[in-house]
C-alpha cells in the first residue's frame, strides 16, 4: 500500500457546490475507485488559495492508470468541470505532490 497526494484548484465561488457534489458522490463512482485500488481518499480545501489537497491510499496492484479511459470517470469529470480547473479534455488539473515526511 502506498500513499498518493495531489493538488487541484477550485474556481472562485464554488466552495459550497464542490462540497455538495462530493457529499452526493455517486455510489458507482465510489465502487469504481475501490475496484481500482483506491482507499482512504480525502480531499481538503484551503479557502484562502482555493487549492484542493487530495490524499489517498493505493493498493500495491492498483489500476488507477486505467481510470481516465473509463466512461464513468469521464462523466464525473464532466460533472465537476465547471467548478475546478481542467485540461481541454475536461480532466482535472492534478499536480502530484512529493511526500517529504510521514509518521504513523
C-alpha positions as CSV (number, residue, x, y, z in Angstrom):
1,X,0.0,0.0,0.0
2,X,1.3,3.4,-0.8
3,X,0.0,6.9,-0.2
4,X,-0.5,9.3,-3.1
5,X,-1.2,13.0,-2.8
6,X,-2.0,15.7,-5.4
7,X,-3.5,19.2,-5.6
8,X,-6.2,20.7,-7.8
9,X,-7.6,24.2,-8.0
10,X,-11.2,25.2,-7.3
11,X,-12.8,28.1,-9.2
12,X,-13.8,31.1,-7.0
13,X,-17.2,31.0,-5.5
14,X,-17.7,27.2,-5.8
15,X,-16.7,26.1,-2.3
16,X,-20.1,25.0,-1.2
17,X,-21.0,23.5,-4.6
18,X,-17.8,21.4,-4.6
19,X,-18.6,20.1,-1.2
20,X,-22.2,19.4,-2.1
21,X,-21.3,17.4,-5.2
22,X,-18.8,15.3,-3.2
23,X,-21.4,14.8,-0.4
24,X,-23.6,13.3,-3.1
25,X,-20.8,11.3,-4.8
26,X,-22.3,8.6,-7.0
27,X,-22.1,5.1,-5.3
28,X,-21.0,3.6,-8.6
29,X,-18.1,6.1,-8.7
30,X,-17.0,5.1,-5.2
31,X,-17.2,1.4,-6.2
32,X,-15.1,2.1,-9.3
33,X,-12.4,3.8,-7.3
34,X,-12.3,1.0,-4.8
35,X,-12.1,-1.6,-7.6
36,X,-9.1,0.3,-9.0
37,X,-7.4,0.0,-5.6
38,X,-8.1,3.4,-4.1
39,X,-8.9,3.7,-0.4
40,X,-8.9,6.1,2.5
41,X,-9.4,9.0,0.0
42,X,-9.7,12.5,1.4
43,X,-9.8,16.0,-0.2
44,X,-9.1,19.1,1.8
45,X,-9.7,22.7,0.8
46,X,-7.5,25.7,1.6
47,X,-10.1,28.5,1.5
48,X,-7.5,31.2,1.1
49,X,-6.0,29.9,-2.1
50,X,-8.8,27.6,-3.2
51,X,-6.3,24.8,-3.5
52,X,-7.8,21.3,-3.1
53,X,-5.3,18.8,-1.5
54,X,-6.1,15.2,-2.1
55,X,-4.6,12.2,-0.4
56,X,-5.4,8.5,-1.0
57,X,-4.0,5.1,-0.4
58,X,-3.3,2.9,-3.4
59,X,-3.2,-0.9,-3.3
60,X,0.1,-2.4,-4.5
61,X,-1.8,-3.8,-7.5
62,X,-3.8,-0.6,-8.2
63,X,-5.1,0.1,-11.7
64,X,-5.6,3.9,-11.4
65,X,-3.7,4.4,-14.6
66,X,-6.7,2.9,-16.4
67,X,-9.3,5.2,-14.8
68,X,-9.0,8.1,-17.3
69,X,-10.3,5.8,-20.0
70,X,-13.4,4.8,-18.0
71,X,-16.7,6.3,-19.2
72,X,-17.9,6.8,-15.6
73,X,-14.8,8.7,-14.7
74,X,-15.2,10.9,-17.7
75,X,-18.8,11.5,-16.8
76,X,-17.7,12.6,-13.3
77,X,-15.1,14.9,-14.9
78,X,-17.9,16.5,-17.0
79,X,-19.9,16.9,-13.8
80,X,-17.3,18.9,-12.0
81,X,-15.5,20.6,-14.9
82,X,-17.5,23.9,-14.4
83,X,-16.1,24.3,-10.8
84,X,-12.4,23.2,-11.0
85,X,-9.5,23.9,-13.3
86,X,-9.4,21.4,-16.1
87,X,-7.4,20.4,-19.1
88,X,-9.0,20.8,-22.6
89,X,-10.3,17.2,-22.3
90,X,-12.1,18.2,-19.1
91,X,-9.9,16.1,-16.9
92,X,-8.9,17.9,-13.6
93,X,-5.6,19.6,-13.5
94,X,-3.9,17.4,-10.9
95,X,-0.4,18.2,-9.7
96,X,1.3,15.3,-7.9
97,X,2.9,16.1,-4.6
98,X,6.0,14.5,-3.2
99,X,5.9,13.1,0.3
100,X,8.6,14.5,2.5
101,X,7.6,13.2,5.9
102,X,5.3,10.6,7.4
103,X,4.7,9.3,10.9
104,X,2.3,6.6,12.0
